Structures are given as C-alpha cells and as structure tokens.
C-alpha cells in the first residue's frame, strides 16, 4: 500500500525515477517520524519501528525478492553480447570484488580509528566485502534510461549480475573468521568458491535446460509463465538447500531462458506475455524493495561519529571502485577496445543497493553491527540518490565531449 501511494505521489508531483522517488519519500517520512519522536510523539515512531522490525529485510531480499529480480534482469541480457565481454566481466566480478574488499576494509579501519570508533580489523574487512558488490537491481533500471553505449551497458550489467555471488562467498568466508566456528584455510576458501560460484553456474544451467525442454513441449502462455515462476522459486530454494549460489543460478537460468528459450521454445504470444509478466514483477518488487530501504532509517543507530565515518567512507568506496575497475580495464585495453570514459562511467555507475544493506543486517547483533549498518546505509543512500540521479548527465556530457 505504501509503495503504491508513494509511487503515485512521485509520478504526479516529484517526477523522479519511480524507485528513487519511492525511496526518497520513504526516507523523508522515516526522518519525520524520528523527529516527532524527539518532540514527545514516541508512540507513532515506536509503532512504525515495530512494524518494520517485523520484516526480516535480509530474508525478504536475499531469500525472497532477489531470485525474481535477478532472473528478470538476466532475462533480457543478450548472450552474444555477454560472451564478447566475458573476460572483463569475469575479472571485474572476481578480482574487482576482492581488491575492493581489501581497499575499503583497510581504509575503513583507519577512518574508524580517526573518528574514535574502535572496531577490529576483521570487521572492517567484513564491511569491505558487503559494500563491494554493485547492485544489479539498482544498476539495470537506471542504465536503461541513461543511454550508455551498448557494449559498456553489457559490461556493467554483466558484472553487477555476477558479482553478487562472489561477494557473498567473500562475505561468508570473513564471517566464518569473525564467528570463529571453523578454521578458514586457502583450501577451504577455494572449495567454498567452487561449491558456491561454479556450483551455482552449473546448477543454473541444468535447471534452465530442464525448464527449456518443458517450455518447448507446450504452447500455452499461462503454463509457460507458471513454469518460469517455478524455475525461479523452486530453483532458488533448491540451490539454497544444496549449498550452491542461488543468485548465480538465477542469473544463468535467466540468460538461458531469455536467449535459447525465447528463440526456440516460445511462440510470439508467449514471448509478449512472458516479457510483460516479468517486467511487471520487476517493477513491483523494485518499488517494495526501495520503499524498505527508505524506511530502514527507523532502525538505524544514529550517532555523530557514525555519520562522520559514513560520509568519509563515500569517497573511499568510490576510490576503491575506481581502482578495482581501472586496473583491469587499463590492462585489457591492450587487447580489447573500450568506450571512451569507460572507467569514469563504470566507477560512477557502480551503484550500491539493497544487497549491501541486507548483508549488513545479517551480521549478529552488537555494537559492530550498529556501526557497519549505519555506515553502509549512508553509502547506499548516496549511491542511489546522487549517483543514480546523475549518471545520465555524466553519460550525456561524455558523449558531447
């Protein structure tokens, strides 16, 4: 209901991109409730906070909405375009994530120490891993409207779709060290990567192929749309149960169905209905997700040192993004052509979103979680509101130059 009302208000009066407008209104409402709480209206704020705490954001996104959003995003990725840029996408989604994790983690340790926040170095690395992935949910919709060159759009979209799974593996490894539940060795890390990332790719291909065979054997768009729903919901749940990466599985399955399935297993009528259904699903879930991000202000611990740390970390995260993109692109320029200003656009277009917030919320309760959640939220809000609203202008200005 809130998502519908806020989208209506945004469409009629504010006229920002829908998801950004919804998030902004939700943030303003949340801040207003916090302010009212300080003036004696604690009852309203407490009821709103209790309602929000009844929603497990981490589970709602990571084990609910994410599967639909990734499949929907991957459904329209051209496999031939993706294959042309497979090496740079692979490097950015692996080497880029790890490099960004260490740059941000090391810098965060210094920044936190300077502003008087005592946080163990391993928690700073944990923060580096959760802020490293660019969010496909935030990126894809904005890139469509920004007019980014097709090859560059493919690189950014492909990277953002695949780097979630890698970032989650890095996050789980560091969480294992934090929890101290088991010894983390190089062999354990490699095994976890193979199991989660490569296992997710193989599993996604298998379930995509099975769904393709079923789609090919019928010509009824209601049944075929239902099959794609089953592929997403059942496939993601099964991936989680057998401990392979659900996000990567959904991306691979989505690319398979969106390319081979669309060409050889569907009639024109089915294609139209399938595209309309998944586009609508994507828009609705995006609206709800960005609403929840805006409302998360109510559960944050706001302190002066946390705000200073968060604002200081914004340019640090952008610098880490610049280095983790710039090094591979500069190296690859010797053998591949890149669009002019590719590094600049990929740096500014690397938005952080709900995935970073969800990972921060999955950290066990304690003072470390409070710090990391608040700092993560500040960076995500800046990324969506400032980078999201200015990337189109950046692309236009680089074209003019």
C-alpha positions as CSV (number, residue, x, y, z in Angstrom):
1,X,0.0,0.0,0.0
2,X,2.8,2.4,0.9
3,X,4.7,1.6,-2.3
4,X,1.5,2.3,-4.3
5,X,0.8,5.6,-2.6
6,X,4.4,6.8,-2.7
7,X,4.7,5.8,-6.4
8,X,1.5,7.8,-7.1
9,X,2.8,10.9,-5.3
10,X,6.2,10.6,-7.1
11,X,4.5,10.2,-10.5
12,X,2.1,13.1,-10.0
13,X,4.3,15.7,-8.2
14,X,8.0,14.8,-7.8
15,X,8.6,13.0,-11.2
16,X,11.9,11.2,-10.2
17,X,12.6,7.7,-11.5
18,X,10.0,5.6,-9.7
19,X,12.3,3.6,-7.4
20,X,14.4,6.6,-6.4
21,X,11.3,8.7,-5.8
22,X,9.7,6.0,-3.6
23,X,12.9,5.6,-1.6
24,X,13.2,9.4,-1.1
25,X,9.6,9.8,0.1
26,X,10.0,6.8,2.5
27,X,13.2,8.3,3.9
28,X,11.5,11.7,4.4
29,X,8.6,10.0,6.2
30,X,11.0,8.0,8.4
31,X,13.1,11.0,9.3
32,X,9.9,12.9,10.1
33,X,8.8,10.1,12.5
34,X,12.2,10.1,14.2
35,X,11.9,13.9,14.7
36,X,8.4,13.6,16.0
37,X,9.7,11.0,18.5
38,X,12.1,13.6,19.9
39,X,9.1,16.0,20.4
40,X,7.1,13.6,22.5
41,X,5.3,11.6,19.8
42,X,7.2,8.3,20.6
43,X,4.0,6.2,20.1
44,X,3.8,6.8,16.4
45,X,7.6,6.2,15.9
46,X,7.5,3.1,18.1
47,X,4.6,1.6,16.2
48,X,6.3,2.3,12.8
49,X,9.6,0.8,14.1
50,X,7.8,-2.3,15.5
51,X,6.1,-2.8,12.1
52,X,9.4,-2.5,10.2
53,X,11.2,-4.8,12.6
54,X,8.5,-7.4,11.9
55,X,10.0,-7.7,8.4
56,X,13.3,-9.5,8.2
57,X,14.9,-7.4,5.5
58,X,17.8,-9.8,5.0
59,X,15.4,-12.8,4.4
60,X,12.9,-10.7,2.5
61,X,15.6,-9.7,0.0
62,X,18.2,-12.5,0.0
63,X,15.7,-15.4,0.2
64,X,12.7,-13.8,-1.4
65,X,12.8,-10.9,-3.8
66,X,16.4,-11.3,-5.1
67,X,15.6,-14.5,-7.1
68,X,12.8,-12.8,-9.0
69,X,14.8,-9.6,-9.6
70,X,18.0,-11.4,-10.8
71,X,16.0,-13.7,-13.1
72,X,14.1,-10.8,-14.5
73,X,17.3,-8.8,-15.1
74,X,19.1,-11.7,-16.7
75,X,16.1,-12.5,-19.0
76,X,16.9,-9.5,-21.3
77,X,20.7,-9.9,-21.4
78,X,21.9,-10.8,-24.8
79,X,24.2,-13.9,-24.6
80,X,26.3,-13.0,-27.7
81,X,27.0,-9.5,-26.2
82,X,27.8,-11.1,-22.9
83,X,30.2,-13.7,-24.5
84,X,32.1,-10.9,-26.2
85,X,32.9,-9.3,-22.9
86,X,33.2,-12.5,-20.8
87,X,36.8,-11.9,-19.7
88,X,36.4,-8.3,-18.4
89,X,33.1,-9.2,-16.7
90,X,34.7,-12.3,-15.0
91,X,37.7,-10.2,-13.9
92,X,35.6,-7.4,-12.5
93,X,33.2,-9.8,-10.7
94,X,36.1,-11.7,-9.0
95,X,39.4,-9.8,-8.8
96,X,37.5,-6.5,-8.7
97,X,35.4,-7.6,-5.7
98,X,38.4,-9.0,-3.7
99,X,40.5,-5.9,-4.4
100,X,37.7,-3.5,-3.4
101,X,37.1,-5.6,-0.2
102,X,40.7,-5.0,0.9
103,X,41.0,-1.4,-0.2
104,X,37.7,-0.4,1.6
105,X,38.5,-2.7,4.6
106,X,42.0,-1.2,5.2
107,X,40.7,2.4,4.7
108,X,37.7,1.8,7.0
109,X,40.0,0.6,9.8
110,X,41.9,3.9,9.6
111,X,38.8,6.1,9.2
112,X,37.0,4.4,12.2
113,X,40.1,4.8,14.3
114,X,40.4,8.5,13.5
115,X,36.7,9.3,14.4
116,X,37.0,7.3,17.6
117,X,35.2,4.1,16.6
118,X,37.0,1.0,17.9
119,X,36.4,-1.8,15.5
120,X,38.5,-4.9,15.0
121,X,40.2,-5.1,11.6
122,X,38.3,-8.2,10.6
123,X,35.0,-6.3,10.9
124,X,36.4,-3.7,8.6
125,X,37.2,-6.4,6.0
126,X,33.6,-7.7,6.6
127,X,32.4,-4.2,5.8
128,X,34.6,-4.1,2.7
129,X,33.1,-7.4,1.4
130,X,29.5,-6.3,1.9
131,X,29.9,-2.9,0.2
132,X,32.0,-4.4,-2.7
133,X,29.2,-5.7,-4.9
134,X,27.4,-3.3,-7.3
135,X,23.7,-3.9,-7.1
136,X,22.1,-5.2,-10.3
137,X,18.6,-4.2,-9.0
138,X,19.7,-0.5,-8.7
139,X,22.0,-0.5,-11.8
140,X,19.9,-2.1,-14.6
141,X,16.9,0.1,-14.4
142,X,19.0,3.3,-14.3
143,X,21.3,2.2,-17.2
144,X,18.3,1.6,-19.5
145,X,17.4,5.3,-19.2
146,X,20.9,6.7,-19.2
147,X,21.8,5.9,-22.8
148,X,25.0,4.2,-22.0
149,X,26.8,2.7,-25.1
150,X,25.6,-0.9,-25.6
151,X,29.0,-2.6,-25.0
152,X,29.5,-0.6,-21.8
153,X,26.0,-1.4,-20.6
154,X,26.6,-5.1,-21.1
155,X,29.9,-4.9,-19.1
156,X,28.2,-3.1,-16.2
157,X,25.1,-5.2,-16.2
158,X,27.0,-8.5,-16.6
159,X,29.4,-7.5,-13.7
160,X,26.6,-6.5,-11.4
161,X,24.6,-9.7,-12.1
162,X,27.5,-12.0,-11.3
163,X,29.5,-10.2,-8.6
164,X,26.7,-10.8,-6.0
165,X,27.5,-14.5,-5.8
166,X,31.3,-13.8,-5.5
167,X,30.8,-11.1,-2.9
168,X,28.5,-13.4,-0.8
169,X,31.3,-16.0,-0.9
170,X,33.9,-13.5,0.3
171,X,31.4,-12.2,3.0
172,X,30.8,-15.8,4.2
173,X,34.5,-16.5,4.5
174,X,35.1,-13.4,6.6
175,X,32.0,-14.1,8.7
176,X,33.4,-17.6,9.3
177,X,36.6,-16.0,10.7
178,X,34.5,-13.5,12.8
179,X,32.4,-16.3,14.2
180,X,35.4,-18.5,14.8
181,X,33.3,-21.5,14.1
182,X,35.9,-23.2,11.9
183,X,39.5,-22.8,10.6
184,X,39.5,-20.9,7.4
185,X,42.3,-22.0,5.1
186,X,43.1,-21.3,1.5
187,X,41.8,-24.8,0.6
188,X,38.5,-24.0,2.4
189,X,38.1,-20.7,0.6
190,X,38.8,-22.3,-2.8
191,X,36.3,-25.2,-2.0
192,X,33.7,-22.7,-0.9
193,X,34.2,-20.7,-4.1
194,X,33.9,-23.8,-6.3
195,X,30.9,-25.0,-4.4
196,X,29.0,-21.7,-4.3
197,X,30.0,-19.9,-7.5
198,X,30.9,-22.7,-10.0
199,X,28.2,-25.0,-8.5
200,X,25.7,-22.2,-8.9
201,X,26.6,-21.7,-12.6
202,X,26.3,-25.5,-13.3
203,X,23.0,-25.8,-11.3
204,X,21.5,-22.8,-13.1
205,X,22.4,-24.3,-16.4
206,X,20.8,-27.6,-15.5
207,X,17.5,-26.2,-14.2
208,X,17.4,-23.7,-17.1
209,X,17.8,-26.6,-19.6
210,X,15.1,-28.6,-17.9
211,X,12.7,-25.6,-18.0
212,X,13.6,-25.1,-21.6
213,X,12.7,-28.7,-22.5
214,X,9.3,-28.3,-20.8
215,X,8.7,-24.9,-22.4
216,X,9.4,-26.3,-25.8
217,X,7.0,-29.2,-25.4
218,X,3.9,-26.9,-24.8
219,X,2.3,-23.9,-26.4
220,X,0.2,-22.3,-23.7
221,X,1.4,-19.0,-22.3
222,X,-0.3,-19.5,-18.9
223,X,1.5,-22.8,-18.4
224,X,4.8,-21.4,-19.7
225,X,4.7,-18.3,-17.4
226,X,3.9,-20.6,-14.5
227,X,7.0,-22.8,-15.4
228,X,9.3,-19.8,-15.3
229,X,7.9,-18.9,-11.9
230,X,8.5,-22.5,-10.7
231,X,12.0,-22.3,-12.1
232,X,12.8,-19.2,-10.0
233,X,11.0,-20.1,-6.8
234,X,11.8,-23.8,-6.8
235,X,15.3,-23.4,-8.3
236,X,16.4,-20.8,-5.8
237,X,15.1,-22.8,-2.8
238,X,16.8,-26.0,-4.1
239,X,20.1,-24.1,-4.7
240,X,20.0,-22.9,-1.1
241,X,19.3,-26.4,0.2
242,X,22.2,-27.9,-1.7
243,X,24.6,-25.0,-0.8
244,X,25.2,-23.6,-4.2
245,X,24.9,-19.9,-5.1
246,X,21.2,-19.1,-5.7
247,X,21.9,-15.7,-7.2
248,X,24.3,-17.0,-9.7
249,X,22.0,-19.9,-10.6
250,X,19.2,-17.5,-11.3
251,X,21.4,-15.3,-13.5
252,X,22.5,-18.3,-15.6
253,X,19.0,-19.7,-15.8
254,X,17.6,-16.3,-16.7
255,X,20.2,-15.8,-19.5
256,X,19.4,-19.4,-20.8
257,X,15.7,-18.9,-20.9
258,X,16.0,-15.3,-22.2
259,X,18.1,-16.4,-25.1
260,X,17.6,-20.0,-26.2
261,X,14.2,-20.3,-24.6
262,X,12.9,-17.1,-26.2
263,X,14.2,-18.1,-29.6
264,X,13.3,-21.8,-29.8
265,X,10.7,-22.7,-27.1
266,X,8.1,-19.9,-27.3
267,X,5.5,-18.5,-29.7
268,X,5.3,-14.7,-30.2
269,X,2.2,-14.6,-28.0
270,X,4.1,-16.4,-25.2
271,X,7.0,-14.0,-25.5
272,X,4.8,-11.0,-25.2
273,X,3.0,-12.3,-22.1
274,X,6.3,-13.6,-20.5
275,X,8.0,-10.2,-21.0
276,X,5.0,-8.3,-19.7
277,X,4.7,-10.5,-16.6
278,X,8.4,-10.4,-15.6
279,X,8.6,-6.6,-16.4
280,X,5.7,-6.0,-14.1
281,X,7.1,-8.4,-11.4
282,X,10.4,-6.5,-11.6
283,X,8.7,-3.1,-11.2
284,X,6.5,-4.1,-8.3
285,X,9.3,-5.8,-6.3
286,X,11.7,-2.9,-7.0
287,X,9.1,-0.5,-5.7
288,X,8.7,-2.5,-2.5
289,X,12.5,-3.0,-2.1
290,X,13.3,0.7,-2.4
291,X,10.5,1.5,0.0
292,X,12.0,-0.8,2.6
293,X,15.5,0.7,2.1
294,X,14.0,4.2,2.7
295,X,12.1,3.0,5.8
296,X,15.3,1.4,7.3
297,X,16.2,4.8,8.8
298,X,13.8,3.9,11.6
299,X,16.0,1.0,12.8
300,X,19.4,2.8,12.5
301,X,21.5,3.8,15.4
302,X,22.3,7.5,14.7
303,X,25.5,8.9,16.3
304,X,27.7,11.7,15.2
305,X,30.8,9.5,14.9
306,X,28.8,7.0,12.7
307,X,27.6,9.8,10.4
308,X,31.1,11.3,10.0
309,X,32.5,7.8,9.3
310,X,29.8,7.1,6.7
311,X,30.3,10.4,4.9
312,X,34.1,9.9,4.9
313,X,33.7,6.4,3.5
314,X,31.7,7.6,0.5
315,X,34.8,8.9,-1.5
316,X,36.8,5.9,-0.2
317,X,34.3,3.5,-1.7
318,X,34.3,5.4,-4.9
319,X,38.1,5.4,-5.0
320,X,38.1,1.6,-4.4
321,X,35.7,1.2,-7.2
322,X,37.9,3.4,-9.5
323,X,40.9,1.3,-8.7
324,X,39.2,-2.1,-9.0
325,X,37.7,-1.1,-12.4
326,X,40.6,1.0,-13.6
327,X,43.3,-1.7,-13.2
328,X,41.5,-4.5,-15.2
329,X,40.2,-2.1,-17.9
330,X,43.7,-0.4,-18.4
331,X,45.3,-3.8,-18.7
332,X,42.6,-5.1,-21.1
333,X,42.7,-2.0,-23.3
334,X,45.9,-3.6,-24.9
335,X,43.8,-6.4,-26.4
336,X,40.2,-5.0,-26.4
337,X,38.5,-1.8,-27.3
338,X,36.6,0.1,-24.7
339,X,34.2,3.0,-24.9
340,X,35.7,6.5,-24.2
341,X,35.5,7.4,-20.5
342,X,34.6,3.7,-19.7
343,X,36.4,3.8,-16.3
344,X,34.7,7.0,-15.3
345,X,31.2,5.8,-16.2
346,X,31.8,2.3,-14.7
347,X,33.0,3.9,-11.5
348,X,30.1,6.3,-11.1
349,X,27.6,3.7,-12.5
350,X,28.6,1.1,-9.9
351,X,25.7,1.7,-7.6
352,X,25.3,0.0,-4.1
353,X,21.8,-1.0,-3.1
354,X,19.7,-3.4,-1.1
355,X,22.1,-6.3,-1.2
356,X,24.7,-4.4,0.9
357,X,22.0,-3.4,3.4
358,X,20.8,-7.0,3.6
359,X,24.3,-8.3,4.2
360,X,24.9,-5.7,6.9
361,X,21.7,-6.7,8.6
362,X,22.8,-10.4,8.6
363,X,25.7,-9.6,11.0
364,X,25.0,-10.8,14.5
365,X,23.6,-8.1,16.9
366,X,26.1,-6.0,18.7
367,X,27.9,-2.6,18.5
368,X,29.9,-3.7,15.4
369,X,26.6,-4.3,13.5
370,X,25.3,-0.9,14.6
371,X,28.3,0.9,13.1
372,X,28.5,-1.1,9.9
373,X,24.8,-0.9,9.2
374,X,24.7,2.9,9.7
375,X,27.8,3.5,7.5
376,X,26.5,1.0,4.9
377,X,23.1,2.8,4.8
378,X,24.7,6.2,4.3
379,X,26.8,4.9,1.4
380,X,23.8,3.2,-0.2
381,X,21.6,6.3,0.1
382,X,24.3,8.4,-1.5
383,X,24.9,5.9,-4.3
384,X,21.2,5.6,-5.2
385,X,20.2,9.3,-4.8
386,X,23.3,11.1,-6.0
387,X,25.0,8.6,-8.4
388,X,21.7,7.2,-9.6
389,X,20.3,10.7,-10.5
390,X,23.5,12.0,-12.1
391,X,24.8,9.0,-14.1
392,X,22.6,10.0,-17.1
393,X,24.0,13.5,-17.0
394,X,27.6,12.1,-16.9
395,X,26.9,9.8,-19.9
396,X,25.5,12.8,-21.8
397,X,28.4,15.1,-21.0
398,X,31.0,12.4,-22.0
399,X,29.1,11.9,-25.3
400,X,29.2,15.6,-26.0
401,X,32.9,15.7,-25.3
